[in-house]
Amino acid sequence: MRPVLLLILFFIVAISLSAQAQTKLINGLVKDLQNEPVPGATVRLISLTDSTQVLGELTNSSGKFSFKNLINSNYRIQITSVGNNDYRSGTITIDDQHMVIDLPVFILSPSKTTLKEVTVVAKRPMIEQDIDKTIVNVDAMIGSAGSNTLEVLEKTPGVTIDTDGSISLNGKTGVLVLIDGRPTYMSGQDLAAYLKSLPGGSLDKLELMTNPPAKYDAAGSSIINIRLKRTRVQGFTGSVSGAYSQGVTSRSNDVINLNYNHKKLNLFGSIGYNKDGNYSNDGYDRTFYDANGVLNSSVQLQNKYTYSSHGVMARLGMDYAASANTTYGFLLAIQNRSRQDGLDYVSKTYGLRSELNSIGTGSTNGNYPWVNPSVNANVQHKFKNTGRELSADLNYITYNSTGDQVLKTAVNQPDGTLVNSNQFVYSLPSDITIYSAKADYVHPLRDKAKLEAGIKSSVVNNDNNSQYYTVLGAIKTPDFSKSNHFTYHETIHAAYTNLRKEWKRLAAQAGFRLEHTQIAGRQLGNPEVSETSFSRTYTSLFPTAFLSYKVDSAGNNTLTASVTRRINRPNYQSLNPFLFYRDQYSFTTGNPYLKPQYNYQYELKYQHKQYIGVSIQYGRFSDIIFQLTQAVGDVFYYRPDNVASGYILALATNVSVSPTKWWTINANGMMGRMALNGTAYSETLTPGLFSVRMDVFNQFKFEKGWAGELSSFYSGKNISGQTIANPRFRLAAAVQKKILQNKGSLRLTLEDIFHSWTPTDQTVSLKQAEAFHTNETDTRRIGLAFTYQFGKDTFARKRRHTDNAADAEKGRVD
């Protein structure tokens, strides 16, 4: 009830602020000669009466600044920025007839002075609230350098990582993950493995979008955009980061980022190494009943899983400014990862009188080499000083893997007598190729209006050839009944348009995205399996609308409302109908009849500066895709299917306060109701529950370069299809010491201090069965990280290229 009262109080304050006298202010924007924003420029407001400085501040990430609460007088603006010539404006007059001044854009010209070394003069806050997204500055998280990208995401406000690696944002599953604006579209364990091989030291910031605009692909309930580090200054700059952490297993995350920018040419790149390892102890307790509800049998499973992996990532890119208005670029990237894992399980089967009937044992050992090369070519053209801009991207991406599994199973009677034993070998080669092309056009209109439009096409080819062999002695015999060769082809054509208009206090944005999808899947036949195939074509329209109102003239209090329609398409492998063996009592299969999931999402938000935000969020989902479970005898079959409908109604808050100069608190919370309405294999599936999430980041800044961090996260009950997860909690801490004239740092990190992050869950809506699950992994760890920044710089970079077309189709490769 308290958050509701808090929300009402905030709106009362906002209304009272709007009734106050209008604040006198000066707004401005600083850009370079290439029309790019200049962040971090020092802007001073000088009084012409006595030439003294009245106010001063740094431009934000968009190059904007604002001076508020001014008195009637004559002023002048002075701007200084590293690598640029100083700027001095003419006379600016504030009086009762000119209370709000929106200055023309300030254009800075580059200086020829070379600085000896990079000096960081301002630290970005950990969390920034933008009009359509939440920005998390990763460097502000002390523990980021010692973590991989998945671990950084797990500590990000509003983000939850499930035990299977799937990512949700503010309770919404099916999140679209972007890397530098390019969607990955991998899901589950494949996406988790990909993000684990990306060191946290290569990250710049995370952009969280619950209601993305029309320019982004319509896939996913929401978007997390991972921005990699890329220097914006000329000269030679770089950073190095090395980290080691130890739990039961050891991990290492190391990366070098380099940037060289000279005149028309900008070269950038990075190389990183990741060593990962983990264990997972899973306990399954399954009970089966007859039609009258009388105990029939039960199964207890204990799975012990371990894995280790070594990964290398490398990026090399170039921007070439062919003219003041045209820039060409390319990017080459590769990730190479080799993973080895092992699973040992023991199963015990009990009869209707709880007597032990049999004991099963088994093991799986696998080796999975994996490589992901990609190429991007792009161009950006600005039509002189008109503000019109055209950009285009071409992408080629492949995922190649070759996996081998050796499986052994045995069943014994309670007295130890062997009933049967088997040995199998799986060969699991997989090839995925993605082509995409995209073009975007921006056209400014009169009176602070802007029109955007674009087109995109992507083609995906997926080939999975799973060959199964029985092993007897040294002889391997193909088992065609368990072998599977599945191919998948997908084409998506899209077009969008987006119109934005700003008034004095009001801003409105509306857009439409049209996507045409064609898919075709084929399960090739063999001597024992008949060939099957399916195809589907559908066209969907995705509208978005956004409205923002500044409650007071200074823009300190803002109300925003947004609505969007989005889609979740089935993952490629989810459409494969073949039956795969997990253990003696568990099998998984795909579903070629899966339909896409559609979401309508609404949000009303109040934001006071960067300090306090409150939002009411409502999401309505139809044909929700969940992994459902069916009990047949004492065997569980896992198969994705569409659940009729569901909704999430939530109240979310974010607070950023500094009780003292050395202590900053970032707190984020969400409370809401989640519910489903459908069936699971003829069983009614209507779970609903009230859930709470809360994370608190305490950051401490002391003298002589010392800093600290204490973070906590609590997740209440959660629903995912038939699975209801129980609450869980974790606590982490970190200490940092600046060294080497503040260009380097040493960081000590402690993760999950009490080892309390141990998920437990229950599977509901099972016919004549019930199931419980517990999970324990290597979450309690201690780590040490070292970072260092180096290089020389002169002036602002020529150009930033973002949001290329690539990976919206990289995904769904799971």
Secondary structure as the mmCIF struct_conf table of DSSP 4:
data_model
#
loop_
_struct_conf.conf_type_id
_struct_conf.id
_struct_conf.beg_label_comp_id
_struct_conf.beg_label_asym_id
_struct_conf.beg_label_seq_id
_struct_conf.end_label_comp_id
_struct_conf.end_label_asym_id
_struct_conf.end_label_seq_id
HELX_RH_AL_P HELX_RH_AL_P1 ARG A 2 SER A 18
TURN_TY1_P TURN_TY1_P1 ALA A 19 ALA A 19
BEND BEND1 GLN A 20 GLN A 20
HELX_LH_PP_P HELX_LH_PP_P1 ALA A 21 LYS A 24
STRN STRN1 LEU A 25 ASP A 32
TURN_TY1_P TURN_TY1_P2 LEU A 33 GLN A 34
BEND BEND2 ASN A 35 ASN A 35
STRN STRN2 PRO A 37 PRO A 37
TURN_TY1_P TURN_TY1_P3 PRO A 39 GLY A 40
STRN STRN3 THR A 42 SER A 47
TURN_TY1_P TURN_TY1_P4 LEU A 48 ASP A 50
STRN STRN4 GLN A 53 LEU A 58
TURN_TY1_P TURN_TY1_P5 SER A 61 SER A 62
BEND BEND3 GLY A 63 GLY A 63
STRN STRN5 LYS A 64 PHE A 67
BEND BEND4 ASN A 69 ASN A 69
BEND BEND5 ASN A 72 ASN A 72
STRN STRN6 SER A 73 THR A 80
TURN_TY1_P TURN_TY1_P6 VAL A 82 GLY A 83
STRN STRN7 ASN A 84 ASN A 84
STRN STRN8 TYR A 87 ARG A 88
STRN STRN9 ILE A 92 ILE A 94
STRN STRN10 ASP A 95 ASP A 95
TURN_TY1_P TURN_TY1_P7 ASP A 96 GLN A 97
STRN STRN11 HIS A 98 HIS A 98
STRN STRN12 VAL A 100 ASP A 102
HELX_LH_PP_P HELX_LH_PP_P2 LEU A 103 VAL A 105
STRN STRN13 PHE A 106 LEU A 108
HELX_LH_PP_P HELX_LH_PP_P3 SER A 109 SER A 109
STRN STRN14 PRO A 110 PRO A 110
HELX_LH_PP_P HELX_LH_PP_P4 SER A 111 SER A 111
HELX_LH_PP_P HELX_LH_PP_P5 THR A 113 LEU A 115
BEND BEND6 LYS A 116 GLU A 117
BEND BEND7 MET A 126 MET A 126
STRN STRN15 ILE A 127 GLN A 129
BEND BEND8 ILE A 131 ASP A 132
STRN STRN16 THR A 134 ASN A 137
HELX_RH_3T_P HELX_RH_3T_P1 VAL A 138 ALA A 140
BEND BEND9 MET A 141 MET A 141
HELX_RH_3T_P HELX_RH_3T_P2 ILE A 142 GLY A 146
BEND BEND10 SER A 147 SER A 147
STRN STRN17 ASN A 148 ASN A 148
HELX_RH_AL_P HELX_RH_AL_P2 THR A 149 GLU A 154
TURN_TY1_P TURN_TY1_P8 LYS A 155 LYS A 155
BEND BEND11 THR A 156 THR A 156
TURN_TY1_P TURN_TY1_P9 PRO A 157 GLY A 158
STRN STRN18 VAL A 159 ILE A 161
TURN_TY1_P TURN_TY1_P10 THR A 163 ASP A 164
BEND BEND12 GLY A 165 GLY A 165
STRN STRN19 ILE A 167 LEU A 169
TURN_TY1_P TURN_TY1_P11 ASN A 170 GLY A 171
STRN STRN20 LYS A 172 LYS A 172
BEND BEND13 GLY A 174 GLY A 174
HELX_LH_PP_P HELX_LH_PP_P6 VAL A 175 VAL A 175
STRN STRN21 LEU A 176 ILE A 179
TURN_TY1_P TURN_TY1_P12 ASP A 180 GLY A 181
STRN STRN22 ARG A 182 PRO A 183
HELX_RH_AL_P HELX_RH_AL_P3 GLY A 188 LYS A 196
TURN_TY1_P TURN_TY1_P13 SER A 197 SER A 197
BEND BEND14 LEU A 198 LEU A 198
STRN STRN23 PRO A 199 PRO A 199
HELX_RH_3T_P HELX_RH_3T_P3 GLY A 200 SER A 202
STRN STRN24 LEU A 203 MET A 209
BEND BEND15 THR A 210 ASN A 211
TURN_TY1_P TURN_TY1_P14 ALA A 214 LYS A 215
BEND BEND16 TYR A 216 TYR A 216
BEND BEND17 ALA A 218 ALA A 218
STRN STRN25 ALA A 219 ALA A 219
BEND BEND18 GLY A 220 SER A 222
STRN STRN26 ILE A 223 LEU A 228
HELX_LH_PP_P HELX_LH_PP_P7 LYS A 229 LYS A 229
STRN STRN27 VAL A 233 VAL A 233
BEND BEND19 GLN A 234 GLN A 234
STRN STRN28 GLY A 235 GLN A 246
BEND BEND20 GLY A 247 THR A 249
STRN STRN29 SER A 250 HIS A 262
TURN_TY1_P TURN_TY1_P15 LYS A 263 LYS A 264
STRN STRN30 LEU A 265 TYR A 289
TURN_TY1_P TURN_TY1_P16 ALA A 291 ASN A 292
BEND BEND21 GLY A 293 GLY A 293
STRN STRN31 LEU A 295 ALA A 321
BEND BEND22 ALA A 322 ASN A 325
STRN STRN32 THR A 326 TYR A 350
TURN_TY1_P TURN_TY1_P17 LEU A 352 ARG A 353
BEND BEND23 SER A 354 SER A 354
STRN STRN33 LEU A 356 LYS A 382
TURN_TY1_P TURN_TY1_P18 LYS A 384 ASN A 385
BEND BEND24 THR A 386 THR A 386
STRN STRN34 GLU A 389 ASN A 412
TURN_TY1_P TURN_TY1_P19 PRO A 414 ASP A 415
BEND BEND25 GLY A 416 GLY A 416
STRN STRN35 LEU A 418 LEU A 445
TURN_TY1_P TURN_TY1_P20 ARG A 446 LYS A 448
STRN STRN36 ALA A 449 LEU A 472
TURN_TY1_P TURN_TY1_P21 GLY A 473 ALA A 474
STRN STRN37 ILE A 475 PRO A 478
TURN_TY1_P TURN_TY1_P22 PHE A 480 LYS A 482
STRN STRN38 ASN A 484 GLU A 502
BEND BEND26 LYS A 504 ARG A 505
STRN STRN39 LEU A 506 LEU A 524
BEND BEND27 PRO A 527 VAL A 529
STRN STRN40 THR A 532 LYS A 550
BEND BEND28 VAL A 551 ASP A 552
TURN_TY1_P TURN_TY1_P23 SER A 553 ALA A 554
BEND BEND29 GLY A 555 GLY A 555
STRN STRN41 ASN A 557 ASN A 568
HELX_LH_PP_P HELX_LH_PP_P8 ARG A 569 ASN A 571
HELX_RH_3T_P HELX_RH_3T_P4 TYR A 572 LEU A 575
STRN STRN42 LEU A 579 ASP A 583
TURN_TY1_P TURN_TY1_P24 GLN A 584 TYR A 585
STRN STRN43 SER A 586 THR A 589
TURN_TY1_P TURN_TY1_P25 PRO A 592 TYR A 593
HELX_LH_PP_P HELX_LH_PP_P9 LEU A 594 PRO A 596
STRN STRN44 GLN A 597 HIS A 608
TURN_TY1_P TURN_TY1_P26 LYS A 609 TYR A 611
STRN STRN45 ILE A 612 VAL A 632
TURN_TY1_P TURN_TY1_P27 GLY A 633 ASP A 634
STRN STRN46 VAL A 635 THR A 660
TURN_TY1_P TURN_TY1_P28 LYS A 661 TRP A 662
STRN STRN47 TRP A 663 ALA A 680
TURN_TY1_P TURN_TY1_P29 TYR A 681 SER A 682
STRN STRN48 GLU A 683 LEU A 685
STRN STRN49 GLY A 688 LYS A 701
BEND BEND30 GLU A 703 GLU A 703
TURN_TY1_P TURN_TY1_P30 LYS A 704 GLY A 705
STRN STRN50 TRP A 706 SER A 715
STRN STRN51 ASN A 718 SER A 720
TURN_TY1_P TURN_TY1_P31 GLY A 721 GLN A 722
STRN STRN52 THR A 723 ALA A 725
HELX_LH_PP_P HELX_LH_PP_P10 ASN A 726 PRO A 727
STRN STRN53 ARG A 728 ILE A 739
TURN_TY1_P TURN_TY1_P32 LEU A 740 LYS A 743
STRN STRN54 GLY A 744 GLU A 751
BEND BEND31 ASP A 752 ASP A 752
TURN_TY1_P TURN_TY1_P33 ILE A 753 PHE A 754
STRN STRN55 THR A 760 THR A 763
BEND BEND32 SER A 765 SER A 765
TURN_TY1_P TURN_TY1_P34 LYS A 767 GLN A 768
STRN STRN56 ALA A 769 THR A 777
BEND BEND33 ASP A 778 ASP A 778
STRN STRN57 ARG A 781 GLY A 791
BEND BEND34 PHE A 795 PHE A 795
STRN STRN58 ALA A 796 ALA A 796
BEND BEND35 LYS A 798 LYS A 798
BEND BEND36 ALA A 805 ALA A 805
HELX_RH_3T_P HELX_RH_3T_P5 ALA A 806 GLU A 809
TURN_TY1_P TURN_TY1_P35 LYS A 810 LYS A 810
#
